[in-house]
Amino acid sequence: MPRSAVSTRERVLRAADRLWGEHGLRGVSLAAIAREASVTKPAVYYYFADKSALLTAVVTSVLEQHGAALRRAARGATARERLIGALGYLVSARCNGPRLLRDGGVALTVDQTSQARGAFFRQFFSPVQQILDDGVRSGELRRVDTAFTTQALLNLVDPWTGREPPPGGRDATQLATEIVSLVVDGLAT
């Protein structure tokens, strides 16, 4: 999309996401984000009151974009296939949102924290938990605490997310298949 067709607000969001993804929150000023977006610093403040407001907007926007793609990737006939698709997507995705929230560096208000966590829950956690719930309901998966299992799966995927290429010579689907096999089949022979 040509730069002129992208709104100023969107350019600022994209610039912040890219720079924070590369350098972290502490390593990037609002002035640097303004330069990257080809806008003035006052233009950044026109759309975002401060760095915490920009961070909240970046995280929620990025999670919404990736949430739609996660749902598309999680199509399959079985819970196992859907989990592999979802986790494979998460491994290959370039989504900085969850890491930016974890890394801190910017104090968020209670409302901003709630917005960001809500977006994470709706876009990442809930779709994976739904796959597990469906698998338990269909009898494909044994009865488990699906919220706990979802968190465990996301924690297993997290160290591999966004690394190019994933370590060990595996592609994202191979890595997701191994993680799903570990969780679904366990370690027993």
Summary of the structure (lengths in Angstrom):
residues: 189
radius of gyration: 18.4
end to end distance: 52.0
largest distance: 62.1
contacts: 559
relative contact order: 0.12
helix: 74%
strand: 0%
